[in-house]
Amino acid sequence: MAQAGKGKLNYRCPSCFMRDLDIDMFYDKDKQEYYCIRCQFHGSEEDVLAGNEMVRTRYGAMHKRFTKFDFD
């Protein structure tokens, strides 16, 4: 997705990303915070990064192949 002057980087909205929606956040220079146009999430860069890190745990083993299922 192209970055059309949204901010320093393309950040995904953590609230939308938890619901499997890939929505980029916009940056408000006056308030110095990021906001989502689809939901009501807004916050600083640290809030967005912390939320996205929490979502990454969901996909932590996405590229790992499980061959042994030993639940004993």
PQR file of N, CA, C, O and H, with PARSE charges and radii, in Angstrom:
ATOM      1  N   MET A   1       0.841  -1.162   0.000 -0.4000 1.5000
ATOM      2  CA  MET A   1       0.000   0.000   0.000 -0.0000 2.0000
ATOM      3  C   MET A   1       0.894   1.235   0.000  0.5500 1.7000
ATOM      4  O   MET A   1       1.848   1.317   0.774 -0.5500 1.4000
ATOM      5  N   ALA A   2       0.591   2.170  -0.848 -0.4000 1.5000
ATOM      6  CA  ALA A   2       1.414   3.366  -0.951 -0.0000 2.0000
ATOM      7  C   ALA A   2       1.174   4.277   0.245  0.5500 1.7000
ATOM      8  O   ALA A   2       0.077   4.333   0.800 -0.5500 1.4000
ATOM      9  H   ALA A   2      -0.184   2.104  -1.476  0.4000 1.0000
ATOM     10  N   GLN A   3       2.217   4.978   0.620 -0.4000 1.5000
ATOM     11  CA  GLN A   3       2.112   5.900   1.744 -0.0000 2.0000
ATOM     12  C   GLN A   3       1.905   7.296   1.186  0.5500 1.7000
ATOM     13  O   GLN A   3       2.819   7.872   0.596 -0.5500 1.4000
ATOM     14  H   GLN A   3       3.109   4.933   0.170  0.4000 1.0000
ATOM     15  N   ALA A   4       0.720   7.841   1.367 -0.4000 1.5000
ATOM     16  CA  ALA A   4       0.359   9.133   0.794 -0.0000 2.0000
ATOM     17  C   ALA A   4       0.411  10.225   1.859  0.5500 1.7000
ATOM     18  O   ALA A   4      -0.613  10.830   2.177 -0.5500 1.4000
ATOM     19  H   ALA A   4      -0.022   7.373   1.847  0.4000 1.0000
ATOM     20  N   GLY A   5       1.577  10.477   2.402 -0.4000 1.5000
ATOM     21  CA  GLY A   5       1.746  11.538   3.376 -0.0000 2.0000
ATOM     22  C   GLY A   5       1.016  11.296   4.683  0.5500 1.7000
ATOM     23  O   GLY A   5       0.557  12.249   5.312 -0.5500 1.4000
ATOM     24  H   GLY A   5       2.409   9.985   2.144  0.4000 1.0000
ATOM     25  N   LYS A   6       0.899  10.064   5.103 -0.4000 1.5000
ATOM     26  CA  LYS A   6       0.154   9.744   6.312 -0.0000 2.0000
ATOM     27  C   LYS A   6       0.959  10.002   7.573  0.5500 1.7000
ATOM     28  O   LYS A   6       0.377  10.283   8.621 -0.5500 1.4000
ATOM     29  H   LYS A   6       1.272   9.290   4.592  0.4000 1.0000
ATOM     30  N   GLY A   7       2.244   9.919   7.505 -0.4000 1.5000
ATOM     31  CA  GLY A   7       3.062  10.111   8.694 -0.0000 2.0000
ATOM     32  C   GLY A   7       4.478   9.681   8.401  0.5500 1.7000
ATOM     33  O   GLY A   7       4.885   9.559   7.246 -0.5500 1.4000
ATOM     34  H   GLY A   7       2.717   9.691   6.654  0.4000 1.0000
ATOM     35  N   LYS A   8       5.223   9.451   9.470 -0.4000 1.5000
ATOM     36  CA  LYS A   8       6.609   9.036   9.298 -0.0000 2.0000
ATOM     37  C   LYS A   8       6.693   7.644   8.686  0.5500 1.7000
ATOM     38  O   LYS A   8       7.503   7.396   7.793 -0.5500 1.4000
ATOM     39  H   LYS A   8       4.893   9.550  10.409  0.4000 1.0000
ATOM     40  N   LEU A   9       5.854   6.742   9.173 -0.4000 1.5000
ATOM     41  CA  LEU A   9       5.828   5.367   8.681 -0.0000 2.0000
ATOM     42  C   LEU A   9       4.389   4.912   8.527  0.5500 1.7000
ATOM     43  O   LEU A   9       3.474   5.530   9.071 -0.5500 1.4000
ATOM     44  H   LEU A   9       5.196   6.944   9.898  0.4000 1.0000
ATOM     45  N   ASN A  10       4.191   3.840   7.793 -0.4000 1.5000
ATOM     46  CA  ASN A  10       2.869   3.225   7.730 -0.0000 2.0000
ATOM     47  C   ASN A  10       2.688   2.346   8.953  0.5500 1.7000
ATOM     48  O   ASN A  10       3.345   1.313   9.081 -0.5500 1.4000
ATOM     49  H   ASN A  10       4.935   3.338   7.351  0.4000 1.0000
ATOM     50  N   TYR A  11       1.816   2.743   9.839 -0.4000 1.5000
ATOM     51  CA  TYR A  11       1.480   1.936  11.002 -0.0000 2.0000
ATOM     52  C   TYR A  11       0.093   1.358  10.803  0.5500 1.7000
ATOM     53  O   TYR A  11      -0.798   2.026  10.279 -0.5500 1.4000
ATOM     54  H   TYR A  11       1.282   3.582   9.735  0.4000 1.0000
ATOM     55  N   ARG A  12      -0.085   0.121  11.220 -0.4000 1.5000
ATOM     56  CA  ARG A  12      -1.385  -0.518  11.164 -0.0000 2.0000
ATOM     57  C   ARG A  12      -2.154  -0.188  12.435  0.5500 1.7000
ATOM     58  O   ARG A  12      -1.570  -0.093  13.514 -0.5500 1.4000
ATOM     59  H   ARG A  12       0.639  -0.421  11.646  0.4000 1.0000
ATOM     60  N   CYS A  13      -3.455  -0.016  12.306 -0.4000 1.5000
ATOM     61  CA  CYS A  13      -4.300   0.226  13.467 -0.0000 2.0000
ATOM     62  C   CYS A  13      -4.391  -1.067  14.277  0.5500 1.7000
ATOM     63  O   CYS A  13      -4.858  -2.075  13.747 -0.5500 1.4000
ATOM     64  H   CYS A  13      -3.930  -0.093  11.430  0.4000 1.0000
ATOM     65  N   PRO A  14      -3.962  -1.076  15.544 -0.5600 1.5000
ATOM     66  CA  PRO A  14      -4.002  -2.299  16.329  0.2800 2.0000
ATOM     67  C   PRO A  14      -5.417  -2.823  16.556  0.5500 1.7000
ATOM     68  O   PRO A  14      -5.635  -4.034  16.568 -0.5500 1.4000
ATOM     69  N   SER A  15      -6.369  -1.931  16.734 -0.4000 1.5000
ATOM     70  CA  SER A  15      -7.747  -2.344  16.970 -0.0000 2.0000
ATOM     71  C   SER A  15      -8.327  -3.041  15.743  0.5500 1.7000
ATOM     72  O   SER A  15      -8.974  -4.081  15.867 -0.5500 1.4000
ATOM     73  H   SER A  15      -6.193  -0.947  16.724  0.4000 1.0000
ATOM     74  N   CYS A  16      -8.100  -2.481  14.574 -0.4000 1.5000
ATOM     75  CA  CYS A  16      -8.595  -3.096  13.337 -0.0000 2.0000
ATOM     76  C   CYS A  16      -7.801  -4.348  12.997  0.5500 1.7000
ATOM     77  O   CYS A  16      -8.363  -5.320  12.491 -0.5500 1.4000
ATOM     78  H   CYS A  16      -7.574  -1.637  14.473  0.4000 1.0000
ATOM     79  N   PHE A  17      -6.498  -4.335  13.269 -0.4000 1.5000
ATOM     80  CA  PHE A  17      -5.649  -5.478  12.936 -0.0000 2.0000
ATOM     81  C   PHE A  17      -6.008  -6.701  13.776  0.5500 1.7000
ATOM     82  O   PHE A  17      -5.829  -7.831  13.321 -0.5500 1.4000
ATOM     83  H   PHE A  17      -6.042  -3.545  13.680  0.4000 1.0000
ATOM     84  N   MET A  18      -6.513  -6.495  14.999 -0.4000 1.5000
ATOM     85  CA  MET A  18      -6.974  -7.615  15.819 -0.0000 2.0000
ATOM     86  C   MET A  18      -8.195  -8.285  15.206  0.5500 1.7000
ATOM     87  O   MET A  18      -8.459  -9.461  15.454 -0.5500 1.4000
ATOM     88  H   MET A  18      -6.658  -5.577  15.369  0.4000 1.0000
ATOM     89  N   ARG A  19      -8.939  -7.524  14.401 -0.4000 1.5000
ATOM     90  CA  ARG A  19     -10.112  -8.068  13.724 -0.0000 2.0000
ATOM     91  C   ARG A  19      -9.797  -8.449  12.284  0.5500 1.7000
ATOM     92  O   ARG A  19     -10.702  -8.563  11.457 -0.5500 1.4000
ATOM     93  H   ARG A  19      -8.724  -6.568  14.200  0.4000 1.0000
ATOM     94  N   ASP A  20      -8.503  -8.648  11.979 -0.4000 1.5000
ATOM     95  CA  ASP A  20      -8.021  -9.058  10.655 -0.0000 2.0000
ATOM     96  C   ASP A  20      -8.340  -8.045   9.563  0.5500 1.7000
ATOM     97  O   ASP A  20      -8.609  -8.424   8.423 -0.5500 1.4000
ATOM     98  H   ASP A  20      -7.768  -8.556  12.651  0.4000 1.0000
ATOM     99  N   LEU A  21      -8.313  -6.750   9.907 -0.4000 1.5000
ATOM    100  CA  LEU A  21      -8.459  -5.684   8.924 -0.0000 2.0000
ATOM    101  C   LEU A  21      -7.129  -4.948   8.834  0.5500 1.7000
ATOM    102  O   LEU A  21      -6.533  -4.595   9.852 -0.5500 1.4000
ATOM    103  H   LEU A  21      -8.095  -6.441  10.833  0.4000 1.0000
ATOM    104  N   ASP A  22      -6.683  -4.727   7.640 -0.4000 1.5000
ATOM    105  CA  ASP A  22      -5.386  -4.089   7.420 -0.0000 2.0000
ATOM    106  C   ASP A  22      -5.602  -2.614   7.087  0.5500 1.7000
ATOM    107  O   ASP A  22      -5.648  -2.240   5.915 -0.5500 1.4000
ATOM    108  H   ASP A  22      -7.167  -5.014   6.813  0.4000 1.0000
ATOM    109  N   ILE A  23      -5.733  -1.789   8.105 -0.4000 1.5000
ATOM    110  CA  ILE A  23      -6.024  -0.369   7.936 -0.0000 2.0000
ATOM    111  C   ILE A  23      -4.816   0.450   8.381  0.5500 1.7000
ATOM    112  O   ILE A  23      -4.318   0.280   9.494 -0.5500 1.4000
ATOM    113  H   ILE A  23      -5.696  -2.093   9.057  0.4000 1.0000
ATOM    114  N   ASP A  24      -4.350   1.336   7.506 -0.4000 1.5000
ATOM    115  CA  ASP A  24      -3.251   2.234   7.854 -0.0000 2.0000
ATOM    116  C   ASP A  24      -3.779   3.389   8.697  0.5500 1.7000
ATOM    117  O   ASP A  24      -4.929   3.808   8.566 -0.5500 1.4000
ATOM    118  H   ASP A  24      -4.755   1.474   6.602  0.4000 1.0000
ATOM    119  N   MET A  25      -2.909   3.888   9.561 -0.4000 1.5000
ATOM    120  CA  MET A  25      -3.278   5.001  10.424 -0.0000 2.0000
ATOM    121  C   MET A  25      -2.781   6.310   9.830  0.5500 1.7000
ATOM    122  O   MET A  25      -1.798   6.337   9.089 -0.5500 1.4000
ATOM    123  H   MET A  25      -1.975   3.547   9.667  0.4000 1.0000
ATOM    124  N   PHE A  26      -3.466   7.386  10.161 -0.4000 1.5000
ATOM    125  CA  PHE A  26      -3.075   8.726   9.753 -0.0000 2.0000
ATOM    126  C   PHE A  26      -2.432   9.431  10.940  0.5500 1.7000
ATOM    127  O   PHE A  26      -2.671   9.072  12.093 -0.5500 1.4000
ATOM    128  H   PHE A  26      -4.264   7.364  10.763  0.4000 1.0000
ATOM    129  N   TYR A  27      -1.615  10.437  10.646 -0.4000 1.5000
ATOM    130  CA  TYR A  27      -0.905  11.166  11.689 -0.0000 2.0000
ATOM    131  C   TYR A  27      -1.405  12.599  11.736  0.5500 1.7000
ATOM    132  O   TYR A  27      -1.439  13.287  10.715 -0.5500 1.4000
ATOM    133  H   TYR A  27      -1.422  10.729   9.709  0.4000 1.0000
ATOM    134  N   ASP A  28      -1.793  13.046  12.925 -0.4000 1.5000
ATOM    135  CA  ASP A  28      -2.230  14.413  13.152 -0.0000 2.0000
ATOM    136  C   ASP A  28      -1.061  15.193  13.738  0.5500 1.7000
ATOM    137  O   ASP A  28      -0.655  14.951  14.875 -0.5500 1.4000
ATOM    138  H   ASP A  28      -1.765  12.488  13.753  0.4000 1.0000
ATOM    139  N   LYS A  29      -0.523  16.123  12.969 -0.4000 1.5000
ATOM    140  CA  LYS A  29       0.658  16.874  13.419 -0.0000 2.0000
ATOM    141  C   LYS A  29       0.331  17.820  14.567  0.5500 1.7000
ATOM    142  O   LYS A  29       1.178  18.066  15.425 -0.5500 1.4000
ATOM    143  H   LYS A  29      -0.852  16.321  12.046  0.4000 1.0000
ATOM    144  N   ASP A  30      -0.890  18.351  14.592 -0.4000 1.5000
ATOM    145  CA  ASP A  30      -1.268  19.286  15.664 -0.0000 2.0000
ATOM    146  C   ASP A  30      -1.332  18.589  17.017  0.5500 1.7000
ATOM    147  O   ASP A  30      -0.810  19.102  18.007 -0.5500 1.4000
ATOM    148  H   ASP A  30      -1.578  18.151  13.895  0.4000 1.0000
ATOM    149  N   LYS A  31      -1.966  17.431  17.063 -0.4000 1.5000
ATOM    150  CA  LYS A  31      -2.097  16.685  18.315 -0.0000 2.0000
ATOM    151  C   LYS A  31      -0.928  15.736  18.548  0.5500 1.7000
ATOM    152  O   LYS A  31      -0.780  15.191  19.642 -0.5500 1.4000
ATOM    153  H   LYS A  31      -2.391  17.015  16.259  0.4000 1.0000
ATOM    154  N   GLN A  32      -0.108  15.539  17.542 -0.4000 1.5000
ATOM    155  CA  GLN A  32       1.038  14.628  17.581 -0.0000 2.0000
ATOM    156  C   GLN A  32       0.605  13.224  17.988  0.5500 1.7000
ATOM    157  O   GLN A  32       1.170  12.625  18.903 -0.5500 1.4000
ATOM    158  H   GLN A  32      -0.228  15.982  16.653  0.4000 1.0000
ATOM    159  N   GLU A  33      -0.414  12.708  17.287 -0.4000 1.5000
ATOM    160  CA  GLU A  33      -0.888  11.355  17.557 -0.0000 2.0000
ATOM    161  C   GLU A  33      -1.401  10.725  16.261  0.5500 1.7000
ATOM    162  O   GLU A  33      -1.721  11.413  15.292 -0.5500 1.4000
ATOM    163  H   GLU A  33      -0.873  13.194  16.544  0.4000 1.0000
ATOM    164  N   TYR A  34      -1.465   9.427  16.280 -0.4000 1.5000
ATOM    165  CA  TYR A  34      -1.987   8.665  15.153 -0.0000 2.0000
ATOM    166  C   TYR A  34      -3.452   8.357  15.392  0.5500 1.7000
ATOM    167  O   TYR A  34      -3.882   8.184  16.532 -0.5500 1.4000
ATOM    168  H   TYR A  34      -1.206   8.867  17.067  0.4000 1.0000
ATOM    169  N   TYR A  35      -4.225   8.289  14.299 -0.4000 1.5000
ATOM    170  CA  TYR A  35      -5.640   7.953  14.426 -0.0000 2.0000
ATOM    171  C   TYR A  35      -6.067   7.093  13.245  0.5500 1.7000
ATOM    172  O   TYR A  35      -5.468   7.131  12.170 -0.5500 1.4000
ATOM    173  H   TYR A  35      -3.876   8.429  13.373  0.4000 1.0000
ATOM    174  N   CYS A  36      -7.126   6.314  13.480 -0.4000 1.5000
ATOM    175  CA  CYS A  36      -7.663   5.414  12.466 -0.0000 2.0000
ATOM    176  C   CYS A  36      -8.944   6.028  11.908  0.5500 1.7000
ATOM    177  O   CYS A  36      -9.752   6.570  12.662 -0.5500 1.4000
ATOM    178  H   CYS A  36      -7.612   6.283  14.354  0.4000 1.0000
ATOM    179  N   ILE A  37      -9.132   5.945  10.597 -0.4000 1.5000
ATOM    180  CA  ILE A  37     -10.340   6.510  10.000 -0.0000 2.0000
ATOM    181  C   ILE A  37     -11.503   5.519  10.031  0.5500 1.7000
ATOM    182  O   ILE A  37     -12.641   5.895   9.752 -0.5500 1.4000
ATOM    183  H   ILE A  37      -8.475   5.505   9.984  0.4000 1.0000
ATOM    184  N   ARG A  38     -11.229   4.270  10.364 -0.4000 1.5000
ATOM    185  CA  ARG A  38     -12.297   3.264  10.370 -0.0000 2.0000
ATOM    186  C   ARG A  38     -12.882   3.044  11.764  0.5500 1.7000
ATOM    187  O   ARG A  38     -14.086   2.827  11.903 -0.5500 1.4000
ATOM    188  H   ARG A  38     -10.304   3.965  10.590  0.4000 1.0000
ATOM    189  N   CYS A  39     -12.062   3.098  12.767 -0.4000 1.5000
ATOM    190  CA  CYS A  39     -12.550   2.920  14.137 -0.0000 2.0000
ATOM    191  C   CYS A  39     -12.156   4.156  14.951  0.5500 1.7000
ATOM    192  O   CYS A  39     -11.648   5.128  14.392 -0.5500 1.4000
ATOM    193  H   CYS A  39     -11.084   3.274  12.655  0.4000 1.0000
ATOM    194  N   GLN A  40     -12.383   4.124  16.235 -0.4000 1.5000
ATOM    195  CA  GLN A  40     -12.093   5.310  17.050 -0.0000 2.0000
ATOM    196  C   GLN A  40     -10.742   5.263  17.753  0.5500 1.7000
ATOM    197  O   GLN A  40     -10.512   6.018  18.698 -0.5500 1.4000
ATOM    198  H   GLN A  40     -12.796   3.335  16.689  0.4000 1.0000
ATOM    199  N   PHE A  41      -9.834   4.376  17.298 -0.4000 1.5000
ATOM    200  CA  PHE A  41      -8.531   4.269  17.948 -0.0000 2.0000
ATOM    201  C   PHE A  41      -7.671   5.497  17.635  0.5500 1.7000
ATOM    202  O   PHE A  41      -7.611   5.949  16.491 -0.5500 1.4000
ATOM    203  H   PHE A  41     -10.020   3.763  16.530  0.4000 1.0000
ATOM    204  N   HIS A  42      -7.020   6.021  18.649 -0.4000 1.5000
ATOM    205  CA  HIS A  42      -6.037   7.085  18.469 -0.0000 2.0000
ATOM    206  C   HIS A  42      -5.031   6.974  19.599  0.5500 1.7000
ATOM    207  O   HIS A  42      -5.360   6.522  20.695 -0.5500 1.4000
ATOM    208  H   HIS A  42      -7.069   5.654  19.578  0.4000 1.0000
ATOM    209  N   GLY A  43      -3.811   7.386  19.327 -0.4000 1.5000
ATOM    210  CA  GLY A  43      -2.792   7.326  20.360 -0.0000 2.0000
ATOM    211  C   GLY A  43      -1.437   7.726  19.835  0.5500 1.7000
ATOM    212  O   GLY A  43      -1.260   7.999  18.648 -0.5500 1.4000
ATOM    213  H   GLY A  43      -3.544   7.753  18.436  0.4000 1.0000
ATOM    214  N   SER A  44      -0.485   7.753  20.743 -0.4000 1.5000
ATOM    215  CA  SER A  44       0.878   8.125  20.381 -0.0000 2.0000
ATOM    216  C   SER A  44       1.554   6.978  19.632  0.5500 1.7000
ATOM    217  O   SER A  44       0.988   5.894  19.487 -0.5500 1.4000
ATOM    218  H   SER A  44      -0.629   7.531  21.708  0.4000 1.0000
ATOM    219  N   GLU A  45       2.748   7.230  19.171 -0.4000 1.5000
ATOM    220  CA  GLU A  45       3.501   6.210  18.445 -0.0000 2.0000
ATOM    221  C   GLU A  45       3.795   5.012  19.348  0.5500 1.7000
ATOM    222  O   GLU A  45       3.785   3.870  18.889 -0.5500 1.4000
ATOM    223  H   GLU A  45       3.208   8.111  19.289  0.4000 1.0000
ATOM    224  N   GLU A  46       4.054   5.270  20.624 -0.4000 1.5000
ATOM    225  CA  GLU A  46       4.319   4.184  21.566 -0.0000 2.0000
ATOM    226  C   GLU A  46       3.075   3.312  21.768  0.5500 1.7000
ATOM    227  O   GLU A  46       3.185   2.091  21.876 -0.5500 1.4000
ATOM    228  H   GLU A  46       4.062   6.198  20.997  0.4000 1.0000
ATOM    229  N   ASP A  47       1.895   3.936  21.820 -0.4000 1.5000
ATOM    230  CA  ASP A  47       0.650   3.174  21.966 -0.0000 2.0000
ATOM    231  C   ASP A  47       0.414   2.271  20.762  0.5500 1.7000
ATOM    232  O   ASP A  47       0.009   1.118  20.913 -0.5500 1.4000
ATOM    233  H   ASP A  47       1.806   4.928  21.733  0.4000 1.0000
ATOM    234  N   VAL A  48       0.665   2.794  19.579 -0.4000 1.5000
ATOM    235  CA  VAL A  48       0.462   2.025  18.354 -0.0000 2.0000
ATOM    236  C   VAL A  48       1.446   0.862  18.294  0.5500 1.7000
ATOM    237  O   VAL A  48       1.058  -0.258  17.961 -0.5500 1.4000
ATOM    238  H   VAL A  48       0.994   3.731  19.457  0.4000 1.0000
ATOM    239  N   LEU A  49       2.707   1.111  18.611 -0.4000 1.5000
ATOM    240  CA  LEU A  49       3.706   0.050  18.570 -0.0000 2.0000
ATOM    241  C   LEU A  49       3.425  -1.024  19.613  0.5500 1.7000
ATOM    242  O   LEU A  49       3.613  -2.211  19.344 -0.5500 1.4000
ATOM    243  H   LEU A  49       3.022   2.021  18.882  0.4000 1.0000
ATOM    244  N   ALA A  50       2.974  -0.623  20.805 -0.4000 1.5000
ATOM    245  CA  ALA A  50       2.649  -1.606  21.841 -0.0000 2.0000
ATOM    246  C   ALA A  50       1.449  -2.451  21.425  0.5500 1.7000
ATOM    247  O   ALA A  50       1.438  -3.661  21.651 -0.5500 1.4000
ATOM    248  H   ALA A  50       2.821   0.341  21.024  0.4000 1.0000
ATOM    249  N   GLY A  51       0.446  -1.829  20.821 -0.4000 1.5000
ATOM    250  CA  GLY A  51      -0.719  -2.573  20.348 -0.0000 2.0000
ATOM    251  C   GLY A  51      -0.378  -3.526  19.233  0.5500 1.7000
ATOM    252  O   GLY A  51      -0.882  -4.649  19.203 -0.5500 1.4000
ATOM    253  H   GLY A  51       0.456  -0.846  20.637  0.4000 1.0000
ATOM    254  N   ASN A  52       0.470  -3.102  18.310 -0.4000 1.5000
ATOM    255  CA  ASN A  52       0.872  -3.971  17.206 -0.0000 2.0000
ATOM    256  C   ASN A  52       1.754  -5.113  17.692  0.5500 1.7000
ATOM    257  O   ASN A  52       1.712  -6.203  17.122 -0.5500 1.4000
ATOM    258  H   ASN A  52       0.879  -2.190  18.334  0.4000 1.0000
ATOM    259  N   GLU A  53       2.540  -4.892  18.716 -0.4000 1.5000
ATOM    260  CA  GLU A  53       3.373  -5.966  19.267 -0.0000 2.0000
ATOM    261  C   GLU A  53       2.491  -7.019  19.935  0.5500 1.7000
ATOM    262  O   GLU A  53       2.789  -8.212  19.876 -0.5500 1.4000
ATOM    263  H   GLU A  53       2.575  -4.006  19.179  0.4000 1.0000
ATOM    264  N   MET A  54       1.413  -6.579  20.566 -0.4000 1.5000
ATOM    265  CA  MET A  54       0.485  -7.517  21.173 -0.0000 2.0000
ATOM    266  C   MET A  54      -0.203  -8.369  20.098  0.5500 1.7000
ATOM    267  O   MET A  54      -0.470  -9.550  20.323 -0.5500 1.4000
ATOM    268  H   MET A  54       1.171  -5.610  20.614  0.4000 1.0000
ATOM    269  N   VAL A  55      -0.488  -7.782  18.944 -0.4000 1.5000
ATOM    270  CA  VAL A  55      -1.125  -8.517  17.854 -0.0000 2.0000
ATOM    271  C   VAL A  55      -0.142  -9.515  17.240  0.5500 1.7000
ATOM    272  O   VAL A  55      -0.554 -10.573  16.766 -0.5500 1.4000
ATOM    273  H   VAL A  55      -0.271  -6.823  18.761  0.4000 1.0000
ATOM    274  N   ARG A  56       1.139  -9.192  17.245 -0.4000 1.5000
ATOM    275  CA  ARG A  56       2.134 -10.083  16.641 -0.0000 2.0000
ATOM    276  C   ARG A  56       2.213 -11.440  17.341  0.5500 1.7000
ATOM    277  O   ARG A  56       2.608 -12.430  16.726 -0.5500 1.4000
ATOM    278  H   ARG A  56       1.474  -8.332  17.630  0.4000 1.0000
ATOM    279  N   THR A  57       1.842 -11.492  18.608 -0.4000 1.5000
ATOM    280  CA  THR A  57       1.863 -12.778  19.310 -0.0000 2.0000
ATOM    281  C   THR A  57       0.856 -13.739  18.694  0.5500 1.7000
ATOM    282  O   THR A  57       1.021 -14.956  18.778 -0.5500 1.4000
ATOM    283  H   THR A  57       1.521 -10.687  19.108  0.4000 1.0000
ATOM    284  N   ARG A  58      -0.164 -13.205  18.088 -0.4000 1.5000
ATOM    285  CA  ARG A  58      -1.171 -14.031  17.427 -0.0000 2.0000
ATOM    286  C   ARG A  58      -0.579 -14.781  16.240  0.5500 1.7000
ATOM    287  O   ARG A  58      -0.951 -15.924  15.975 -0.5500 1.4000
ATOM    288  H   ARG A  58      -0.298 -12.217  18.020  0.4000 1.0000
ATOM    289  N   TYR A  59       0.323 -14.150  15.542 -0.4000 1.5000
ATOM    290  CA  TYR A  59       0.918 -14.740  14.355 -0.0000 2.0000
ATOM    291  C   TYR A  59       2.360 -15.168  14.581  0.5500 1.7000
ATOM    292  O   TYR A  59       3.121 -15.286  13.621 -0.5500 1.4000
ATOM    293  H   TYR A  59       0.625 -13.222  15.757  0.4000 1.0000
ATOM    294  N   GLY A  60       2.748 -15.401  15.818 -0.4000 1.5000
ATOM    295  CA  GLY A  60       4.136 -15.720  16.153 -0.0000 2.0000
ATOM    296  C   GLY A  60       4.651 -16.998  15.518  0.5500 1.7000
ATOM    297  O   GLY A  60       5.822 -17.062  15.142 -0.5500 1.4000
ATOM    298  H   GLY A  60       2.129 -15.305  16.598  0.4000 1.0000
ATOM    299  N   ALA A  61       3.818 -18.014  15.387 -0.4000 1.5000
ATOM    300  CA  ALA A  61       4.257 -19.301  14.835 -0.0000 2.0000
ATOM    301  C   ALA A  61       3.714 -19.523  13.429  0.5500 1.7000
ATOM    302  O   ALA A  61       3.534 -20.665  13.005 -0.5500 1.4000
ATOM    303  H   ALA A  61       2.867 -17.962  15.693  0.4000 1.0000
ATOM    304  N   MET A  62       3.456 -18.448  12.710 -0.4000 1.5000
ATOM    305  CA  MET A  62       2.858 -18.575  11.391 -0.0000 2.0000
ATOM    306  C   MET A  62       3.765 -19.316  10.414  0.5500 1.7000
ATOM    307  O   MET A  62       3.269 -20.086   9.590 -0.5500 1.4000
ATOM    308  H   MET A  62       3.603 -17.521  13.053  0.4000 1.0000
ATOM    309  N   HIS A  63       5.060 -19.110  10.481 -0.4000 1.5000
ATOM    310  CA  HIS A  63       5.987 -19.734   9.546 -0.0000 2.0000
ATOM    311  C   HIS A  63       6.673 -20.970  10.125  0.5500 1.7000
ATOM    312  O   HIS A  63       7.611 -21.495   9.526 -0.5500 1.4000
ATOM    313  H   HIS A  63       5.463 -18.485  11.150  0.4000 1.0000
ATOM    314  N   LYS A  64       6.216 -21.429  11.268 -0.4000 1.5000
ATOM    315  CA  LYS A  64       6.804 -22.599  11.897 -0.0000 2.0000
ATOM    316  C   LYS A  64       5.972 -23.829  11.545  0.5500 1.7000
ATOM    317  O   LYS A  64       4.743 -23.796  11.616 -0.5500 1.4000
ATOM    318  H   LYS A  64       5.454 -21.002  11.754  0.4000 1.0000
ATOM    319  N   ARG A  65       6.643 -24.907  11.166 -0.4000 1.5000
ATOM    320  CA  ARG A  65       5.944 -26.136  10.809 -0.0000 2.0000
ATOM    321  C   ARG A  65       5.927 -27.078  12.002  0.5500 1.7000
ATOM    322  O   ARG A  65       6.976 -27.413  12.553 -0.5500 1.4000
ATOM    323  H   ARG A  65       7.641 -24.933  11.108  0.4000 1.0000
ATOM    324  N   PHE A  66       4.751 -27.496  12.392 -0.4000 1.5000
ATOM    325  CA  PHE A  66       4.580 -28.423  13.494 -0.0000 2.0000
ATOM    326  C   PHE A  66       4.420 -29.833  12.935  0.5500 1.7000
ATOM    327  O   PHE A  66       3.494 -30.107  12.172 -0.5500 1.4000
ATOM    328  H   PHE A  66       3.899 -27.224  11.945  0.4000 1.0000
ATOM    329  N   THR A  67       5.325 -30.717  13.319 -0.4000 1.5000
ATOM    330  CA  THR A  67       5.274 -32.084  12.815 -0.0000 2.0000
ATOM    331  C   THR A  67       4.972 -33.089  13.907  0.5500 1.7000
ATOM    332  O   THR A  67       4.572 -34.216  13.616 -0.5500 1.4000
ATOM    333  H   THR A  67       6.077 -30.494  13.939  0.4000 1.0000
ATOM    334  N   LYS A  68       5.155 -32.704  15.140 -0.4000 1.5000
ATOM    335  CA  LYS A  68       4.910 -33.618  16.249 -0.0000 2.0000
ATOM    336  C   LYS A  68       3.903 -33.014  17.207  0.5500 1.7000
ATOM    337  O   LYS A  68       4.089 -31.905  17.708 -0.5500 1.4000
ATOM    338  H   LYS A  68       5.480 -31.788  15.376  0.4000 1.0000
ATOM    339  N   PHE A  69       2.849 -33.746  17.453 -0.4000 1.5000
ATOM    340  CA  PHE A  69       1.811 -33.299  18.370 -0.0000 2.0000
ATOM    341  C   PHE A  69       1.817 -34.230  19.566  0.5500 1.7000
ATOM    342  O   PHE A  69       1.125 -35.248  19.569 -0.5500 1.4000
ATOM    343  H   PHE A  69       2.698 -34.647  17.046  0.4000 1.0000
ATOM    344  N   ASP A  70       2.593 -33.888  20.578 -0.4000 1.5000
ATOM    345  CA  ASP A  70       2.748 -34.723  21.763 -0.0000 2.0000
ATOM    346  C   ASP A  70       2.156 -33.980  22.953  0.5500 1.7000
ATOM    347  O   ASP A  70       2.809 -33.118  23.541 -0.5500 1.4000
ATOM    348  H   ASP A  70       3.156 -33.062  20.575  0.4000 1.0000
ATOM    349  N   PHE A  71       0.945 -34.310  23.297 -0.4000 1.5000
ATOM    350  CA  PHE A  71       0.260 -33.623  24.384 -0.0000 2.0000
ATOM    351  C   PHE A  71       0.267 -34.407  25.677  0.5500 1.7000
ATOM    352  O   PHE A  71      -0.465 -34.055  26.603 -0.5500 1.4000
ATOM    353  H   PHE A  71       0.416 -35.011  22.819  0.4000 1.0000
ATOM    354  N   ASP A  72       1.068 -35.459  25.779 -0.4000 1.5000
ATOM    355  CA  ASP A  72       1.123 -36.290  26.989 -0.0000 2.0000
ATOM    356  C   ASP A  72       1.948 -35.654  28.071  0.5500 1.7000
ATOM    357  O   ASP A  72       2.093 -36.224  29.153 -0.5500 1.4000
ATOM    358  H   ASP A  72       1.663 -35.745  25.027  0.4000 1.0000
TER
END
